Amino acid sequence: MHAYYISTLLQVLDSLGVSREQLMRGTGVADQEPLTAMSLTAQQLDTACTKALTLSQDPELGLKFGSRISIASQGIFGYALMTSETIGDALKLLVRYNRVILPSIGIEIHRGESELELWVKAAHLPQALQRFYTEVLYAAIINSGSILLGRQTAIINLQLNYAPPSDLQLYHTIFGPDVRFNAVRSAMFFDYASLDSAISTSNPIARDIFRRECDRLISRGSEGGMVSERVQQILLQAGSEFPTSAKVAALLHMSESTLQRHLTREGHRYQQLLDQVRYRLALEYLNGTTLPVAEIASLLGFSDATNFRRSFKRWSNSTPSAVRTAGA
């Protein structure tokens, strides 16, 4: 997910004359490292975002960045949200998985008499970064509105705990006219009736699959277990941006040759584990969702559906269409 964040942030910064080299300098991430293989710690992500604010000198950077974030970019965590039954259920999962999606801030739900409040808590961060992440989150929720919100009227208003900028046009464009500044806390308010609205992509079978995977990844973490299991956890968290064996080795704080030795000792090869993860996710997508085969191929990192079908045939001795029909 961090690779997607940095790639998207760089798209915004490019129009402001800020380069990747400038952004990544001082984060501890090699500038030549491919974006698709990049994984940053929460502290490194904070450093990159702080540098982005300093280099761009754009007070609207969080809004612009958040407006480009897609819920589908959050890998299996995003699909857990998308397959939720109602908007309210999806918001609860957003809170549940918030440390994975935006690790440096807290997200809380509070129930008022007539509306639900979604709070951002980040008092430990510098004020500029706190404001940046707050606007990223709220703008990203709006950007995913057709999935999470059902209809724009689900939001009653937005309150922000800082002074208003001189130009409010972008705030009103994204959030509508009901934006209040200098509030006690930053909060987005939702109409209870709207929260019961069904999500168009809801799928109970897929929902259970994705939530089990998300909970398993969170509960087990990445510190223990066999090396092959830890590799699988990294691959499952990667979304469609599957890292190379060299990148996985770096994430596990070992050389690539050491990783290969560990896997051999456990009876595995890296490509074998990658194929297992792709096949496992492919079966879940085929049996638990109505996503087109071409979209599933993209989610699994294939350049086109033909390559996916060829690999799927090798894995299962069957075709995606046949598996989906048999499971219907």
C-alpha positions in Angstrom: 0.0 0.0 0.0 2.9 2.3 0.7 4.1 1.9 -2.8 0.7 3.2 -4.0 0.7 6.1 -1.6 4.1 7.3 -2.7 3.3 6.8 -6.4 0.1 8.8 -6.0 1.7 11.5 -3.9 4.4 11.9 -6.5 1.8 12.4 -9.2 0.5 15.4 -7.2 4.0 16.7 -6.4 5.1 16.4 -10.0 2.7 19.2 -11.0 4.3 21.3 -8.3 7.8 20.7 -9.5 8.9 18.3 -6.7 10.8 15.2 -7.8 10.9 11.7 -6.4 14.6 12.2 -5.4 13.7 15.3 -3.4 10.8 13.5 -1.7 12.6 10.3 -0.7 15.9 11.9 0.4 16.3 11.3 4.1 13.6 8.6 4.4 16.1 5.7 4.4 14.6 4.3 1.2 17.0 4.1 -1.8 15.9 6.5 -4.5 16.6 3.9 -7.2 14.3 1.4 -5.5 11.3 0.5 -7.8 8.1 2.1 -6.5 6.3 -1.2 -7.0 8.6 -2.9 -4.5 8.6 -0.1 -1.9 7.4 -0.6 1.6 7.8 2.1 4.2 7.5 2.0 7.9 5.0 4.4 9.5 7.9 6.7 10.5 9.3 6.7 6.9 5.8 7.5 5.5 5.5 10.4 8.1 8.9 11.7 7.0 8.0 11.5 3.3 4.7 13.3 3.9 6.3 16.0 6.0 8.9 16.5 3.3 6.1 16.7 0.7 4.5 19.5 2.7 7.7 21.4 3.1 8.8 21.0 -0.5 5.4 21.8 -2.1 4.4 24.7 0.2 0.9 23.7 -0.8 -1.7 24.0 2.0 -4.1 21.9 -0.1 -1.8 19.0 -0.6 -3.7 16.6 1.7 -7.0 17.4 -0.1 -5.4 16.8 -3.5 -3.6 13.6 -2.4 -6.7 12.2 -0.7 -8.9 12.9 -3.6 -6.8 10.5 -5.7 -6.8 7.6 -3.3 -9.0 4.7 -4.3 -10.4 2.2 -1.8 -9.4 -0.6 -4.2 -5.8 0.5 -3.8 -5.8 -0.8 -0.2 -5.4 -4.4 -1.4 -7.3 -7.0 0.5 -8.2 -4.5 3.3 -9.9 -2.3 0.7 -11.9 -5.3 -0.7 -13.0 -6.1 2.8 -14.6 -2.6 3.0 -16.1 -2.8 -0.5 -17.9 -6.1 0.2 -19.4 -4.9 3.5 -23.2 -5.1 3.8 -23.9 -1.4 4.6 -22.1 1.9 4.8 -22.1 1.7 8.6 -20.4 -1.7 8.5 -17.7 -0.4 6.1 -17.0 2.5 8.4 -16.6 0.1 11.3 -14.1 -1.9 9.3 -12.3 1.3 8.4 -11.7 1.9 12.1 -10.8 -1.8 12.7 -8.1 -1.7 10.0 -7.1 1.9 10.3 -3.5 1.1 11.5 -2.9 -0.8 8.4 -4.3 1.7 6.0 -3.1 4.9 7.7 -0.8 3.8 10.5 0.1 7.1 12.1 -3.4 8.3 13.0 -6.3 7.0 15.0 -9.9 6.7 13.7 -12.8 6.5 16.1 -16.5 6.2 15.7 -18.8 8.0 18.2 -22.6 7.8 18.2 -24.5 11.0 18.8 -28.2 11.4 19.3 -29.0 12.0 15.6 -25.8 11.2 13.7 -22.6 9.2 13.7 -19.3 10.9 14.1 -16.0 9.7 12.6 -13.1 11.3 14.5 -9.4 11.6 13.6 -7.0 11.4 16.6 -3.4 12.3 15.9 -2.4 14.7 18.8 1.1 13.1 18.9 1.9 14.3 15.4 3.2 17.8 14.4 0.2 20.1 13.6 0.9 20.3 9.9 1.2 16.5 9.5 -1.9 16.0 11.7 -3.9 18.3 9.4 -2.4 16.6 6.3 -3.5 13.1 7.3 -6.9 14.3 8.5 -7.6 15.9 5.1 -6.2 12.8 3.2 -8.6 10.5 5.1 -11.7 12.6 4.7 -11.0 13.4 1.0 -10.3 9.7 0.3 -13.7 8.7 1.9 -15.4 11.2 -0.4 -13.4 9.9 -3.4 -14.7 6.4 -2.6 -18.2 7.7 -2.0 -20.0 5.5 -4.5 -18.9 2.5 -2.5 -18.7 3.7 1.1 -21.3 6.4 1.1 -23.9 5.2 -1.3 -25.1 8.8 -1.9 -23.5 12.1 -1.1 -26.2 13.0 1.4 -24.8 10.4 3.8 -22.5 13.2 5.1 -24.2 15.9 7.1 -21.2 18.1 7.6 -17.5 18.2 8.3 -15.7 19.9 11.3 -12.0 20.6 11.4 -10.1 21.6 14.5 -7.9 24.2 12.9 -8.3 27.7 11.5 -9.7 28.1 7.9 -7.4 28.9 5.1 -7.8 32.0 3.0 -9.3 30.1 0.1 -12.1 27.6 0.9 -13.0 26.7 -2.7 -11.4 23.2 -2.8 -13.0 22.3 0.6 -16.4 23.2 -0.7 -15.8 21.4 -4.0 -14.9 18.2 -2.2 -17.1 18.3 0.9 -19.9 20.7 0.0 -20.8 23.9 1.8 -21.1 22.5 5.4 -17.4 22.7 6.5 -16.8 24.2 9.9 -13.3 25.2 11.2 -11.9 25.9 14.6 -14.0 23.0 16.0 -13.2 21.2 19.2 -12.1 18.1 17.2 -11.9 17.0 13.6 -15.0 14.9 12.8 -17.1 13.8 9.8 -20.8 13.5 10.6 -23.1 10.9 9.0 -26.8 10.6 8.9 -27.9 7.3 10.6 -30.5 6.5 8.0 -28.0 6.7 5.3 -25.6 4.4 7.2 -28.1 1.6 6.7 -27.9 1.9 2.9 -26.7 -1.2 1.2 -23.4 -1.1 -0.6 -23.7 -1.9 -4.3 -20.6 -4.2 -4.2 -21.7 -6.1 -1.0 -21.0 -9.8 -1.2 -21.4 -11.9 2.0 -19.2 -14.7 0.8 -16.4 -12.4 -0.3 -16.8 -10.3 2.8 -16.2 -13.3 5.1 -13.1 -14.3 3.0 -11.5 -10.9 3.0 -12.2 -10.2 6.7 -10.7 -13.6 7.7 -7.6 -12.8 5.7 -7.3 -9.3 7.1 -7.7 -10.5 10.7 -5.3 -13.3 10.2 -2.7 -10.9 8.8 -3.2 -8.4 11.7 -3.2 -11.0 14.5 -0.2 -12.9 13.4 1.9 -9.9 12.4 5.2 -10.4 10.6 7.6 -11.2 13.4 7.1 -14.9 14.1 6.5 -18.2 12.4 8.3 -20.0 9.6 9.9 -17.9 7.0 7.6 -19.2 4.3 4.6 -18.1 6.4 6.0 -14.6 6.8 6.7 -14.4 3.1 3.1 -15.4 2.4 1.9 -12.7 4.8 3.9 -10.0 2.9 2.5 -11.2 -0.4 -1.1 -11.2 0.8 -0.6 -7.6 2.0 0.8 -6.5 -1.3 -2.4 -6.0 -3.2 -1.6 -6.2 -6.9 2.0 -4.9 -6.4 3.7 -8.1 -5.6 7.3 -7.5 -4.5 10.4 -9.3 -5.8 12.2 -11.9 -3.6 15.0 -9.4 -3.0 12.5 -6.9 -1.6 10.8 -9.5 0.6 14.2 -10.5 1.9 14.9 -6.8 2.7 11.6 -6.6 4.6 12.6 -9.6 6.6 16.0 -8.1 7.3 18.0 -10.7 5.5 19.9 -11.1 2.2 18.1 -12.7 -0.8 20.4 -15.7 -0.6 19.6 -16.2 3.1 15.9 -16.0 2.3 16.3 -18.7 -0.4 18.2 -20.9 1.9 15.4 -20.6 4.6 12.8 -21.4 2.0 14.7 -24.4 0.6 15.1 -25.7 4.1 11.3 -25.5 4.6 10.6 -27.1 1.3 9.6 -24.0 -0.7 10.7 -21.7 -3.4 9.8 -18.0 -3.7 8.0 -18.4 -7.0 6.1 -21.3 -5.6 4.8 -19.2 -2.7 3.9 -16.4 -5.0 1.9 -18.8 -7.2 0.2 -20.2 -4.1 -0.9 -16.8 -2.9 -2.1 -15.8 -6.4 -4.0 -19.0 -6.8 -5.6 -18.7 -3.4 -6.7 -15.2 -4.1 -7.9 -16.1 -7.5 -10.2 -18.8 -6.1 -11.5 -16.3 -3.6 -12.2 -13.7 -6.2 -13.8 -16.2 -8.6 -16.0 -17.9 -6.1 -16.7 -15.0 -3.8 -17.2 -12.0 -6.2 -18.6 -11.2 -9.6 -15.5 -9.3 -10.7 -14.7 -9.9 -14.4 -11.8 -12.2 -15.1 -9.8 -9.3 -16.6 -10.1 -7.3 -13.4 -9.1 -10.3 -11.3 -6.0 -10.7 -13.5 -5.1 -7.1 -12.9 -5.6 -7.5 -9.1 -3.2 -10.5 -9.1 -0.5 -8.5 -11.0 -0.9 -10.0 -14.5 -0.4 -7.8 -17.5 -3.5 -9.2 -19.2 -6.2 -11.8 -18.8 -4.5 -14.3 -21.2 -1.5 -14.6 -19.0 -3.7 -15.1 -16.0 -5.7 -17.8 -17.7 -2.5 -19.6 -18.7 -1.1 -19.5 -15.2 -4.5 -20.5 -13.7 -4.6 -23.5 -16.0 -1.1 -24.5 -14.8 -2.1 -24.1 -11.1 -5.5 -25.9 -11.3 -5.7 -27.8 -14.6 -8.9 -25.9 -15.2 -10.0 -22.4 -16.4 -11.3 -19.4 -14.4 -14.6 -19.7 -16.1 -15.0 -23.4 -15.3 -14.1 -22.8 -11.6 -16.6 -19.9 -11.4 -19.4 -21.9 -13.0 -18.8 -25.0 -10.8 -18.9 -22.8 -7.7 -22.1 -21.0 -8.7 
